[in-house]
Amino acid sequence: MTIDGDIIIHPDDMRELLEEKNEFVGAMDISTEDPVFIRAKNNMALGFSREQGQYEWTGITQLETKHLCETTGHTLTLVEPRLPLPIKKIRMKEIDTENDFLIAYDWVKNGYKE
């Protein structure tokens, strides 16, 4: 499993992620100022885009070890050749900007409630 370092995950969802055995692409409702979108259909991730999509990529994905390869690029370079993959919705906040940080701070302070 890959997890970006600039995120805060709802504790219940983190427990589920740690128990998940299958491959997936983590998705969330679009909420940050600079998202990587997931183009999706029927709960399957079909591709990534900077322009449009139904979800925002969380930076979380799980691939079978046999599908990993050495790369110097972004994690997306590992995931894209494996698409389509199932989407796993995750409650989380990504922190790319000062405003994202303030939103995440309030989310945690309010018990992970919107």
C-alpha positions in Angstrom: 0.0 0.0 0.0 1.2 3.5 -0.7 0.1 6.5 1.4 1.1 10.1 0.7 2.6 11.9 3.7 0.4 15.1 3.4 -2.9 13.6 4.5 -5.0 12.9 7.6 -7.2 9.8 7.4 -10.3 9.2 9.4 -9.2 6.6 12.1 -12.0 4.1 11.1 -11.0 4.3 7.5 -7.4 3.7 8.4 -8.3 0.6 10.2 -10.2 -0.6 7.1 -7.3 0.2 4.9 -4.9 -1.9 7.0 -7.2 -4.9 6.8 -7.9 -4.6 3.0 -6.3 -7.4 1.0 -7.3 -6.5 -2.6 -6.0 -3.9 -5.0 -7.7 -0.5 -5.0 -7.4 3.2 -5.8 -8.3 5.5 -2.9 -10.8 8.2 -3.8 -12.6 11.0 -2.0 -15.0 13.7 -2.8 -13.3 16.6 -4.6 -12.2 19.0 -1.8 -8.7 20.5 -2.3 -7.5 23.5 -4.2 -5.2 21.5 -6.5 -6.7 18.0 -7.0 -5.7 15.1 -9.1 -9.0 13.8 -10.4 -10.1 10.2 -10.9 -12.1 9.5 -14.0 -14.4 6.7 -12.9 -17.3 4.5 -14.0 -19.2 1.9 -12.0 -16.9 2.3 -9.0 -13.8 1.6 -11.1 -10.9 4.1 -11.6 -10.3 4.4 -15.3 -7.7 7.2 -15.3 -6.3 10.3 -13.7 -6.6 13.9 -14.9 -5.8 17.5 -13.8 -8.8 18.8 -15.7 -11.9 16.7 -14.6 -13.2 13.6 -12.9 -15.8 12.3 -10.6 -13.5 12.0 -7.5 -10.2 13.3 -6.2 -7.3 10.8 -5.8 -6.3 10.4 -2.2 -2.6 9.4 -2.8 -3.6 6.0 -1.3 -3.5 2.9 -3.4 -2.8 -0.8 -3.0 -1.3 -3.0 -5.6 -0.1 -6.6 -5.5 3.7 -6.7 -5.1 4.1 -8.5 -8.4 2.7 -5.3 -10.1 5.3 -3.0 -8.6 8.2 -1.7 -10.5 11.1 0.7 -10.0 10.2 4.3 -10.9 11.5 7.7 -10.3 8.1 9.3 -11.1 5.0 9.9 -9.1 3.1 7.0 -7.6 0.6 7.5 -10.4 3.2 6.0 -12.8 2.8 2.7 -10.9 -1.0 2.8 -10.8 -1.9 3.9 -14.3 -0.8 0.8 -16.1 -3.0 -1.3 -13.7 -6.2 0.6 -14.4 -9.1 -0.1 -14.3 -9.0 -0.8 -10.5 -11.8 -0.7 -7.9 -12.3 2.6 -6.0 -12.2 2.6 -2.3 -13.8 5.8 -0.8 -11.8 7.2 2.1 -12.7 10.0 4.5 -9.6 12.1 4.7 -8.1 15.6 4.2 -5.2 16.4 2.0 -3.0 19.3 3.0 -1.5 21.1 0.0 -2.1 24.7 1.0 -2.5 26.8 4.1 -6.3 26.7 3.6 -6.3 22.9 3.3 -4.4 22.8 6.6 -7.0 24.9 8.3 -9.8 22.7 7.0 -8.0 19.6 8.2 -7.3 21.1 11.6 -11.0 21.9 12.1 -12.0 18.5 10.9 -9.8 16.7 13.5 -10.8 19.2 16.2 -14.5 18.5 15.5 -14.1 14.8 15.8 -13.7 14.0 12.1 -17.1 15.6 11.3 -17.7 17.9 8.4 
